[in-house]
């Protein structure tokens, strides 16, 4: 019985320690004249890798990210009328250390 229990724990422990989490950001563009949106995720470093999205008729946008526990992720979003000049950034921060409370 002890051997079976240890075997089951050996299988479950990695799964519990490396559980996968996702963050979903959803935002609405209220200005119909906005034609471009760009966003990037900031975790431990600020990346210059912007994702550019040409906005046609969709006023609701979303982004899903696989994340690790105990890190802080920030989504930075800017919009533009022409794709050249960009608005001030809007930031949304998620602290994944709070995810451990969801598992209880």
N, C-alpha and C positions, 0 to 999 in steps of 0.2 A: 504494500500500500504506500509506503514512504517513497519507494522508487517511482511509482506512477505519479505521485504528487509532485516530486522534484522534476520529473520529465515535463509535466504540464506547466509548472512554474517556469522552467527553462524555455518553453515555447512561448508563453505569454509575456514574460518580462520584456523581451525586445519590442514586442508589439505595443506594450504599454508605455515604454520609454520613448519610442519613436513614433508616437501617434501623429498622424497627419492632420493639419488644420488648414482651413481656407478662410480668407477674408474676402468679402464681397462689398465693394463700394458701388453705390448707385447715386447718381446725381441728375438733376434736371436743368436744362438750359432754358431760361425763361425769356431770353431775348431772341426773337426770330431772325434777327439780322446776323447773328453769329454764324459763321460758315466753317470755322476750324476750331478744333479743341486739341490741346496737347496735354499729356500727363506723364508723370514718372513716379516711381516708387523710391523713397529714400529709406534705407535701413541703417546700416552703420556708416555708409558713405553717401555723399551726394553724387549721383550719376548724371552725366550729361546726355544720357540715352532717353530722349523724349519719344513717346509714341504719338504720332500725329493721326488724327481722325477727321476726315472731311464730313461735316455734318450736312446731311441732305434734309430730310423731313423729321428725323428722329430727335425729339427733344429730351428723351431720357437715355442716359448713357450709363454703362456699367463696366466694372473691371473686377476680375477674380484673381486672387494670388494665393499660391501655396506658401505657407509660412511655417516657421519653427517657433517652438515655445520660448518664452522668456526673452523676446526681442521686441523692439519698438519699430513699427513700420509707419511711414507717413506717405500719403498720396498727395502729390502736388498737381493741381489742375490750373490751366490757363486757357482763355478763349481769345478768339481773334475774329475781326470782321473781314480781314484780307489775307491772313496767313503770314503777314510780315510784322505787324505790330501786335504785341500780346498784352493781355490784361495783367493786373497784379495777380499774384498766386493766391489760390485758396488751398489751405492745408487741412487734411484730416488724418489724425493720428490714432493708431491702435496699438495697445500694449498687450502682447500675447501672454504675458505672465498672468493675466487675469483669466486666461482660458482654463487654468488648472481648477478654478472654482466651478467650472461647468461639469467637470468629471465626477463631482461628489454626489 
